Amino acid sequence: MDPSSPVLPATILEQTALQLGCSPTDEKLAVYLDEEDELKNLRECFCIPKVKDLPPTDLSLANGEESCVYFAGNSLGLQPRKVKTYLDEELDKWARTGVHGHFNGQRPWALADECILDLMAELVGAQRHEVALMNGLTVNLHLQMYAVESQLQLHGLDVKKCMLMMQPREGEETLRIEDILAVIEKEGDSIAVILFSGVQYYTGQLFDIPRITKAGQEKGCFVGFDLAHAVGNVELHLHDWGVDFACWCSYKYLNSGAGGLAGAYIHAKHSQSIKPTLIGWWGHDFKTRFLMENKLQLSKGINGFRLSNPPILLVCALQASLEVFGQTTMKALRRKSILLTGYLEYLIKNYYNEDKTNPEKPFVKIITPSQIEERGCQLTLSFSLPIKSVFKELEKRGVACDMREPNALRVAPVPLYNSFHDVHRFIEILGSAITSSKQTANNTALSGSY
């Protein structure tokens, strides 16, 4: 389904279940959805950990030979199977040819990042020359001079006076777009830079990037986005939206491994006017870079922000993942993601909605917006039970997800490698985890009464 489609995931799930002659909660529906999934073969491109190999697993509660339920792609994506092959190729080249690897082979080390730029630019909706693969996320934020708090301090400015933070309304968990636009309208004339996340890491809220960009630029602000939780998760059209600058990491939804190579973007309209404050030799024009004449010929746009030669082993890992993305489109991935996360939402609401007629019944609250256009694949959950207990019980049973203080469980079914059956299994395991957590809470209360 298309994000703009009026047909909601719940409607699709109920209509499909009706055709199958089963309940939307029946495992039969999950099996059918997986059989019909046009992207199901992409799962085979990744290494899915076994339950027995996850450190917190209790094998008395879970089948160790099963694949785990991996819903932590918003924190660290799974390893693409081709990573090892590509790493071995470069290690072998290094062993056999030494320094000659810089300008020879399928991935000449001096140009390795540029070998995969087209794949990366496609994912973020940018032109090739607007994107660079370099450094880590925070380094790139600093280079673009927008790692806000520390940059203000570096320039001797008062953080409390010079950094305007948005907060949800009292009693609400997420920001309203009308409140964001109202602040821009009111304060925009005094704002130099607007920096938002594309998808908020804690709540999973997807912000309206084009509307925020347009509103900020109408006030004369530079508008940029931290896309760490958006890239590879939702459709992006940075060039067409006119976004001024952006940065992202690649180890979450882009599956490049811990500390993977990050990306940065500057719109082509700024290619002549915006220049780096901190300069490295890799920002020098390639044609004369190796002449070492000590005369700077800075590359235009984002390429002028590069500091050092690309780390080939990190390029290999990112290439393996981007090639999987290259087998499909973000539109197709988003279509599956909407239904996959919608299925998770449907089952949670079916089993774990708050029942005010039965206050003893544990319930789960979904913090992430219910509107499909305001979220990616992640749902952030809070519980009526102690969250640390629920998280621990899930881990014991072979579920990989993510807990964030003070009271959030982040669950992310990723369309590249997660299945509808993964979602169904998660809900079954969640039931067992909640039961155990409730028993533990009751036993604690009982022992405390003496």
C-alpha angles and dihedrals in degrees: 000000000000118000088236092051115117090218107099123213091247090057092050092048094049094045092048092048089050090054090050092047094237141104118272086241093056118111087230089074092054091050091050094048090052092049090052095043109118090201098049094110091063089073088069089063091069137066107243110200119237118240091240092059097057108098099223095049120124105208091201087068101038142037104254094204094059123095110257123246098253110196097151100093088117087067103032125355122223122265116267110230093234093061093087092048093052093045091050090051092056095042088052092048090050091049093048104036109019114191093006089077090080094078105016139073132034091303109035102200094228091056101028097116091051091055090071101033094104092057091049095045090052092056094054097037096244139129116261094248091052093064134069129181109216148126123343129307098262093044089055091048089054093047090053084049095238107107081121112204099040092041090054090050091046089056093047095252128143108252094205092054099037105040117069113199124199118223130186118252116272110283093016130103102205138045123259116229090224090058092050092050091045092056091049090050093048101039103022097104089063096040118097100180133020114201120182134163115247090221118014109239097220104040099026090231115161111215125216096254098182094049093047090047094050093046093049096046091049085061092049095255127141106238123206139165138215100221098183092124097031106053111092088008105071136015114276129192102177097163097046091044089053094232108176099215141346142179134198142174122229106213097083116055091354092062099216097140133257111321091010125173112287131216137226135190137196120181116250091241088071097046093109101032107044115069131173122262092206113047132199130188093252088065088067116103109273095230092066101019095108097045089084092209093150089234111121117229099178119207115238124259122343094352089068088063094063115113112184142011114285119270101243097204091055090047089055093055093048093046091055091056098041089054089059089052086049090063090067140012133260088240091060092043091049091050091055092041093056092054094040094052090039088056090052091049092048094053094045091052091046095053107023111033115133112269109202090188088061109040091174092065112099114236139193124220120204110220095184115092114268093219108098092218090059099055144046123211097302124097117192113210134195125193139214085224125067103287096215090059093050091047092050092050091050091051091050088057097051102266118138111202136129136259123204127188135278100026115324134120111194114209119182122182102195115209094216095066111358122094136207087247088058088059092049091049091049092055091049091049091045089058091054092045092051092048091052092045091051091050090050091050091049092049090050091051091048094050090047092057095070 
